[in-house]
Each structure stands twice: as structure tokens, then as C-alpha cells.
Amino acid sequence: QHGSNSLAIQQARAYQAARAGLEWAISQADRGQCAATRTLSLTGSNLAEFDGVVVTCTVQSYSEEGRTVNIYRLNAVAQNGTPGARPDYAFRRLTAVVE
């Protein structure tokens, strides 16, 4: 049971770390900024073991009624190490599409 609880906690932390990365990317897209790949640091937070959240962004533009519309495809990946390196390894990938 202890192992299951520990893994559930790590999975929840991985989700929160990925969500933090995705929310950061959404705020950047709202400003019209879209870096292809960015690694975010979570050092100093309760999610420090997920330091290095990788955020990617692609943008597709099209014209609608004389104005340019940008569609941002965002991806955030959080993991606490590498698979097999620790018994409570956790991985989460979250995606979003925003205009």
C-alpha cells in the first residue's frame, strides 16, 4: 500500500508540474510568443524533483476576413528522472491548443 500511495502522489506531482509548464506556455502564447522548445525550472518549489519541465510550441497562422489568426499547439512534459531509475518514477504530458 505504501508503494501505491507514493506512486499516486508522484503522479499527482507530475501532473501539477506539467500543468505549470502548460499554463506558462499559454501565457506566452497570449503575448504572441512561441518558443519552439523551452525547459522550465521548478527549483525552490514543492515540485523541484520535476525540475526541467520541457515545453514545446508550434504556431500555425492563417488569414480570416483580412486579419491573421494564430493557432498555438502547446505541449508540456514533466518527469522525475528516467524510466527504471527509481521505483516512484512519474511522467505526465499535457497538451493544449489555443488561438
C-alpha positions in Angstrom: 0.0 0.0 0.0 2.8 2.4 0.8 4.3 1.9 -2.6 0.9 2.6 -4.3 0.4 5.7 -2.2 3.9 7.0 -3.0 3.3 6.4 -6.8 -0.1 8.2 -6.7 1.5 11.2 -5.0 4.3 11.3 -7.6 1.8 11.1 -10.4 -0.2 14.0 -9.0 3.0 16.0 -8.7 4.0 15.2 -12.2 0.6 16.4 -13.4 0.9 19.7 -11.4 4.4 20.2 -12.8 3.2 19.6 -16.4 0.2 21.9 -15.8 2.5 24.7 -14.5 4.5 24.4 -17.7 1.4 24.4 -19.9 0.0 27.4 -18.1 3.3 29.2 -18.6 3.1 28.4 -22.3 -0.5 29.6 -22.6 0.5 32.9 -21.1 3.4 33.2 -23.6 1.1 32.4 -26.5 -1.3 35.1 -25.2 1.5 37.6 -25.7 2.2 36.3 -29.2 5.4 34.5 -28.1 6.0 30.9 -29.1 9.5 29.4 -28.4 9.9 26.1 -30.2 11.3 24.4 -27.1 11.9 25.7 -23.6 12.9 24.0 -20.4 11.4 25.5 -17.2 13.0 25.3 -13.8 10.8 24.4 -10.8 13.7 24.6 -8.3 12.7 26.0 -5.0 9.1 24.7 -5.2 7.4 21.6 -3.9 7.8 20.3 -7.5 11.6 20.6 -7.5 12.2 16.9 -8.3 10.4 17.6 -11.6 12.9 20.4 -12.4 13.3 20.7 -16.2 9.7 20.7 -17.5 10.0 20.7 -21.3 7.5 22.9 -23.1 7.2 23.0 -26.8 5.1 25.3 -29.0 4.2 25.3 -32.7 2.2 28.0 -34.4 0.1 27.9 -37.5 -1.1 31.1 -39.0 -3.9 31.8 -41.4 -5.9 34.7 -42.6 -9.5 35.3 -41.8 -11.5 38.3 -43.0 -8.3 40.3 -43.5 -6.7 39.5 -40.2 -4.1 37.0 -39.2 -5.1 34.3 -36.8 -2.5 32.2 -34.9 -3.2 28.7 -33.6 -0.7 27.6 -30.9 -0.2 23.9 -30.2 1.4 23.6 -26.8 2.9 20.5 -25.1 4.4 20.2 -21.6 6.3 17.2 -20.3 7.2 16.6 -16.7 9.1 13.6 -15.3 11.2 12.9 -12.1 14.2 11.1 -13.6 14.3 8.4 -16.2 12.2 5.2 -16.5 13.6 2.4 -14.4 15.9 4.7 -12.4 13.6 5.0 -9.5 10.6 3.0 -8.2 8.4 6.1 -8.0 9.1 7.4 -11.5 6.3 9.6 -12.8 5.7 11.1 -16.2 3.0 13.4 -17.4 2.4 15.1 -20.8 -0.3 17.7 -21.2 -1.3 19.4 -24.4 -3.4 22.4 -25.3 -4.5 24.2 -28.5 -5.2 28.0 -28.2 -6.0 30.8 -30.6 
